Amino acid sequence: MDYICDELKRLNLKLNIKTNVSMKEYTTFKAGGKAACLVEPYDAESLSEIVKMCRSKDIDYYVLGNGSNVLFTDDGYDGLIIHIGADMADMTLNDDIITVGAGASLPSLSGYAASAGFSGLEFASGIPGSVGGAVVMNAGAYGGEIKDVIVYADVCDSNGSILRLTAQELELGYRSSIIQKKDYIVCSACFKLNAGNKEEIKTKMSDYNNRRREKQPLSYASAGSTFKRPEGYFAGQLIEQCGLKGFKSGGAMVSEKHAGFVINVKDATAKDILDVIAHVQDTVYRNTGVKLETEVKIVGKTKENILNILTFGYKYGKPPVCDMIIDVRFLPNPYYVDELRDKTGNDDDVYNYVMSSEEAVKYIKKIKEDILEYAKKEKKMPLVGIGCTGGRHRSVTIARALRECLLAEEYTVNLKHRDIDK
């Protein structure tokens, strides 16, 4: 939006400012809509001023590095993208300590260390992310992680203050850190490495990269591993066991080379990718009971007047893909009325039976308020799951009633009845 650019220009900094930016060009998924405005800070101080401006003007912002672990929705992003890129990618070596800007890529950092004869970052040589993103997510591969080598990181907090956090203060865990919890922005990081033999280091890096090429679908656009590793399992193995290799929606597909990757095979939209992700999560959960969480961050707006509702039966498993789950098992159950047992909430006599309850009428109002509050806070309409015991009577009735309520306020409501629309 023009006002965001105007506010940036008032900072009197030499900033690279772009408007109406296609996020396909800034993400490895090569999908998604447009951002209203994008700015590239050139150091921690300019970043601090941008964050202070956003806070004072109530401007939403999202921090982007190499775009290797993010998907923007097709409807784009109305706020400011703060792109930490090549202007914040300097590297300096002092004995066995490397200090590097957050915008540097992990392959360039590991290559720099290898050329200087230092070991410890070989695992990162094939990870297609930035240093900032790697610290945020505690990136790792082949037995190595950022937490193994980091000394400290300089970060910018939501007030624009620059802080230095030690390795312990970063609270690095599996794909997690204090940075995620506090919404900090990584400005730079410092790593302590070990002196080694250059040729041995480069040989190890080459081996890792060859193994990646053999096992991963690197010839297609993707965000790397789509799902986090569930405790005790491997996401790719679970997906393959469920027969989902090659599952496709539009231009997106579960890779046939490695089932843990959702790939863009032909001009996929963000919706195509999200549809594949949702199908994988639902299928794996229903077949194995394991909930797959995405490593990929989903960012951006959706059409604010469209609500999607999925009804389900708890006896068949709770869907893991929903933003909100509404439990209506406390309402009167038509299953225990002989003439209603074989019908569903799509039948008017079942609907009327449930809605004759004062509890149901009051609950519809509460559900609507909860949904609109969620939409206001998260800046998107949620995918709402409404569940009863079998997914046929009460859940369908409440979904119908909620739809009628929202249609009266000019919302579009899409219903899907998981356990009767098979």
C-alpha positions in Angstrom: 0.0 0.0 0.0 1.2 3.5 -0.8 1.0 4.7 2.8 3.5 2.0 3.9 6.0 3.2 1.3 5.4 6.8 2.3 6.2 6.0 5.9 9.4 4.2 4.9 10.5 7.1 2.8 10.0 9.4 5.8 12.8 7.5 7.6 15.3 9.1 5.3 17.3 5.9 4.9 18.8 4.5 1.7 16.3 1.6 1.5 15.4 -0.6 -1.4 11.6 -0.3 -1.5 9.3 -2.3 -3.8 5.5 -2.4 -4.2 3.0 -5.0 -5.4 5.7 -7.7 -5.2 5.0 -11.2 -6.4 6.0 -13.6 -3.6 6.7 -16.3 -6.2 9.9 -14.5 -6.9 11.0 -14.5 -3.2 10.1 -18.1 -2.2 11.5 -21.5 -3.1 7.9 -22.8 -3.6 7.5 -20.4 -6.5 3.8 -19.9 -5.6 1.6 -17.4 -3.8 0.2 -13.9 -4.3 1.5 -10.4 -4.1 2.7 -8.3 -1.1 1.7 -4.7 -0.8 5.3 -3.5 0.0 8.7 -5.0 0.4 11.8 -3.3 2.0 15.4 -4.5 2.3 17.3 -3.1 5.4 21.1 -2.8 5.0 22.1 -3.3 8.6 20.8 -3.8 12.1 20.3 -0.1 12.7 18.1 0.4 9.6 16.2 -2.8 10.5 15.6 -1.3 14.0 14.2 1.9 12.5 11.8 0.0 10.2 10.5 -2.1 13.1 10.0 1.1 15.2 8.1 2.7 12.4 5.8 -0.4 12.0 5.1 -0.4 15.7 4.3 3.3 15.9 2.1 3.2 12.7 0.5 -0.2 13.6 1.7 -1.7 10.3 1.8 -5.5 10.1 5.1 -7.0 8.9 6.6 -10.3 8.1 10.3 -11.0 8.0 11.6 -13.0 5.1 15.0 -14.5 4.4 15.7 -16.9 1.5 12.0 -17.9 1.4 12.8 -21.5 1.7 10.4 -22.4 4.5 7.4 -20.3 3.7 4.2 -20.3 1.5 2.3 -17.1 0.9 -1.4 -17.5 0.2 -2.8 -16.7 -3.3 -4.6 -13.6 -1.9 -1.2 -12.1 -0.9 -0.2 -10.0 2.1 -1.4 -6.5 2.9 1.4 -5.6 5.2 5.2 -5.0 4.8 7.7 -7.7 3.9 11.0 -7.0 5.5 13.4 -8.9 3.3 16.8 -9.8 5.0 19.0 -10.3 1.9 22.3 -9.7 0.4 22.8 -6.3 2.0 23.0 -8.1 5.4 25.2 -11.0 4.4 28.8 -10.0 5.3 31.1 -12.6 6.8 34.2 -12.1 9.0 36.6 -14.7 10.3 38.6 -14.2 13.5 40.6 -17.3 14.5 37.9 -20.0 14.7 35.0 -17.6 15.1 32.8 -16.7 12.1 30.4 -13.7 12.4 27.8 -13.6 9.6 24.9 -11.4 8.6 21.4 -13.0 8.7 20.9 -12.6 5.0 23.8 -14.9 4.0 22.8 -18.3 2.6 23.7 -21.4 4.5 25.6 -22.9 1.5 27.7 -19.8 1.1 28.5 -19.8 4.9 29.5 -23.4 4.9 31.5 -22.9 1.8 33.3 -19.9 3.4 34.1 -22.0 6.4 35.4 -24.9 4.3 37.6 -22.6 2.2 39.2 -21.3 5.5 39.7 -24.8 6.7 37.1 -24.9 9.5 34.7 -27.7 10.2 31.3 -27.8 11.9 29.0 -26.4 9.2 29.3 -29.2 6.7 25.7 -30.3 7.5 24.4 -26.9 6.3 26.0 -27.0 2.9 22.9 -28.1 1.1 20.2 -26.5 3.2 18.6 -23.8 0.9 17.9 -21.2 3.6 19.4 -18.1 5.1 21.4 -17.8 8.3 18.6 -15.9 10.0 16.0 -18.5 9.1 18.4 -21.3 10.2 18.8 -19.7 13.6 15.1 -19.2 14.0 14.3 -22.8 13.1 17.5 -24.4 14.5 18.1 -25.9 11.1 19.8 -29.2 10.9 20.7 -32.2 8.8 22.9 -35.3 8.8 23.3 -35.2 12.6 24.3 -31.5 12.8 22.3 -28.6 14.0 22.8 -24.8 14.4 22.7 -25.2 18.2 25.9 -27.3 18.0 28.0 -24.4 16.7 26.4 -21.1 17.5 27.9 -18.8 20.1 25.3 -16.0 20.0 22.9 -14.1 17.8 22.1 -10.4 17.6 18.4 -9.9 17.3 15.9 -7.1 16.9 12.9 -7.2 19.2 9.4 -5.9 18.5 10.3 -2.5 20.0 13.3 -2.1 17.6 15.9 -2.8 20.3 19.0 -4.8 19.4 19.8 -7.6 21.8 22.5 -10.2 22.0 21.4 -13.7 22.9 23.8 -16.4 23.9 23.4 -20.0 22.7 21.6 -20.9 26.0 19.3 -17.8 25.8 18.3 -18.8 22.3 16.6 -21.9 23.7 17.3 -23.9 20.5 15.3 -27.1 20.2 13.9 -29.2 17.3 12.9 -26.6 14.7 12.3 -24.2 17.5 13.9 -21.2 19.4 13.0 -18.3 21.7 13.1 -16.2 18.5 9.9 -17.8 17.3 8.2 -17.3 20.7 9.2 -13.7 21.0 8.9 -12.6 17.4 12.6 -11.5 17.3 14.4 -10.8 14.0 17.9 -12.2 13.6 20.4 -9.6 12.5 23.6 -11.7 12.6 25.0 -14.8 14.2 28.4 -15.9 15.5 29.7 -19.5 15.2 32.6 -21.3 16.8 34.2 -23.9 14.5 37.0 -26.4 14.6 40.2 -26.3 12.5 40.3 -29.2 10.0 41.6 -30.4 6.7 40.1 -28.5 3.8 39.9 -31.5 1.5 38.2 -33.7 4.1 35.7 -31.0 4.9 34.9 -30.4 1.2 34.7 -34.2 0.7 32.1 -34.5 3.5 30.1 -31.6 2.1 30.2 -33.2 -1.4 29.0 -36.5 0.1 26.1 -34.8 1.9 25.1 -32.9 -1.2 25.2 -36.0 -3.4 23.0 -37.8 -0.9 20.5 -35.0 -1.1 20.4 -35.1 -4.9 19.9 -38.9 -4.8 17.1 -38.8 -2.2 15.3 -35.4 -2.6 13.4 -33.9 -5.5 15.7 -31.0 -6.0 14.7 -30.4 -9.6 11.3 -29.2 -8.5 10.3 -26.1 -6.6 9.5 -26.9 -2.9 10.1 -25.6 0.6 12.2 -28.6 1.5 10.7 -31.1 4.0 7.1 -30.1 4.3 6.4 -31.7 7.6 8.1 -31.8 11.0 9.4 -35.2 12.1 6.7 -36.6 14.5 8.2 -38.1 17.7 9.0 -41.8 17.1 8.3 -41.7 13.3 9.5 -40.3 10.0 7.0 -38.2 8.1 8.0 -39.4 4.7 7.6 -43.1 5.7 4.2 -42.5 7.2 3.1 -40.7 4.0 4.4 -43.4 1.8 2.8 -46.1 3.9 -0.5 -44.4 3.3 -0.1 -44.7 -0.4 0.2 -40.9 -1.0 3.3 -40.8 -3.2 2.3 -39.0 -6.4 -1.0 -37.6 -4.9 -1.7 -34.5 -6.8 -4.0 -31.5 -6.7 -3.6 -29.0 -9.5 0.0 -28.2 -10.0 1.1 -29.6 -6.6 2.1 -33.1 -5.7 3.5 -35.4 -3.1 7.0 -36.2 -4.5 7.4 -39.7 -5.8 11.1 -39.5 -5.0 10.6 -38.5 -1.3 7.1 -38.5 0.2 8.1 -35.9 2.8 8.2 -33.3 0.1 5.2 -31.5 -1.4 6.5 -30.1 -4.7 5.4 -27.6 -7.4 5.3 -29.7 -10.5 3.5 -27.2 -12.8 2.6 -23.7 -11.9 1.0 -24.7 -8.6 -1.1 -22.1 -6.8 -0.8 -21.8 -3.0 -4.2 -23.4 -2.8 -3.0 -26.4 -4.7 -0.2 -26.9 -2.3 -2.4 -26.3 0.8 -4.9 -28.8 -0.6 -2.2 -31.5 -0.9 -0.9 -30.7 2.6 -4.4 -31.0 4.1 -5.1 -34.3 2.3 -1.8 -35.7 3.5 -2.4 -34.6 7.1 -6.0 -36.0 7.2 -5.1 -39.3 5.5 -2.1 -40.0 7.7 -4.0 -39.1 10.9 -7.0 -41.3 9.9 -4.7 -44.3 9.0 -2.1 -44.0 11.7 -3.3 -41.7 14.4 -0.2 -39.5 13.9 -0.7 -35.7 13.5 1.7 -34.2 11.0 2.7 -30.6 11.6 4.1 -28.5 8.8 7.6 -27.1 8.9 6.4 -24.7 6.2 5.0 -21.3 7.5 1.7 -20.3 5.9 1.5 -16.5 5.5 -1.0 -14.1 4.1 -4.6 -13.2 3.8 -7.6 -15.1 2.7 -10.9 -13.8 1.4 -12.4 -12.4 4.6 -16.0 -13.3 3.8 -15.4 -17.0 3.0 -15.7 -19.6 5.8 -15.0 -23.3 5.3 -16.7 -25.8 7.7 -15.8 -29.5 8.0 -18.2 -31.7 10.0 -16.8 -34.9 11.5 -17.3 -37.7 13.9 -15.0 -38.1 16.9 -15.4 -41.9 16.7 -13.5 -41.7 13.4 -10.8 -39.3 14.6 -10.5 -35.6 14.9 -9.2 -33.9 11.7 -5.7 -32.3 12.3 -6.1 -29.7 9.6 -8.7 -27.4 11.3 -7.9 -24.0 12.9 -10.8 -24.3 15.3 -12.6 -27.4 16.7 -16.2 -27.1 17.9 -17.5 -30.0 20.0 -21.3 -30.4 20.0 -21.6 -33.8 21.6 -23.3 -32.1 24.6 -26.4 -31.3 22.5 -29.5 -33.6 22.2 -28.6 -36.7 20.1 -31.1 -37.7 17.4 -29.4 -41.1 17.2 -31.5 -42.2 20.2 -34.8 -41.3 18.5 -35.8 -44.3 16.4 -37.3 -42.4 13.5 -34.3 -40.1 13.2 -31.4 -42.6 13.7 -30.9 -43.4 10.0 -31.2 -39.8 8.9 -28.6 -36.9 9.0 -28.6 -33.2 9.9 -29.3 -32.6 6.2 -32.8 -33.8 6.9 -35.2 -31.1 8.3 -36.7 -33.3 11.0 -33.2 -34.0 12.5 -32.3 -30.3 12.1 -35.6 -29.2 13.9 -35.1 -31.8 16.7 -31.6 -30.4 17.5 -32.4 -26.8 17.0 -35.5 -27.0 19.3 -32.9 -27.1 22.1 -32.3 -23.7 23.8 -28.7 -24.8 24.3 -28.2 -25.2 20.5 -29.6 -21.8 19.7 -27.3 -20.1 22.3 -24.3 -22.1 21.1 -24.7 -20.9 17.5 -24.3 -17.3 18.7 -21.2 -18.2 20.7 -19.6 -20.1 17.8 -20.2 -17.2 15.5 -18.6 -14.8 17.9 -15.6 -17.1 18.4 -15.1 -17.4 14.7 -15.2 -13.7 14.1 -12.9 -13.0 17.0 -10.4 -15.5 15.5 -10.6 -13.9 12.1 -10.0 -10.5 13.6 -7.0 -11.7 15.7 -5.4 -13.9 13.0 -6.4 -11.8 10.1 -7.9 -14.8 8.3 -11.1 -16.9 8.4 -10.4 -20.2 10.1 -11.1 -23.7 8.8 -13.7 -24.8 11.4 -14.3 -28.4 12.4 -17.6 -29.2 14.0 -17.7 -32.6 15.6 -20.2 -34.9 17.2 -20.0 -38.7 18.0 -20.6 -40.1 14.5 -20.5 -36.9 12.3 -24.0 -37.3 11.0 -26.6 -35.6 13.2 -25.6 -32.8 15.6 -22.4 -31.6 13.8 -24.2 -31.3 10.4 -27.2 -29.6 12.1 -25.0 -27.0 13.8 -23.0 -26.4 10.6 -26.3 -25.8 8.7 -27.5 -23.4 11.4 -24.2 -21.5 11.5 -24.2 -21.3 7.7 -27.7 -19.7 7.7 -26.6 -17.3 10.4 -23.5 -16.1 8.5 -25.2 -16.0 5.1 -27.5 -13.4 6.6 -24.4 -11.3 7.2 -23.2 -11.8 3.6 -20.6 -14.4 4.3 -20.0 -17.3 1.9 -19.9 -20.6 3.8 -18.7 -23.9 2.3 -19.7 -27.1 4.0 -18.0 -30.5 3.8 -19.4 -33.4 5.7 -16.4 -35.7 6.1 -18.2 -38.8 7.5 -21.2 -38.8 5.3 -19.8 -37.4 2.0 -17.6 -40.4 1.2 
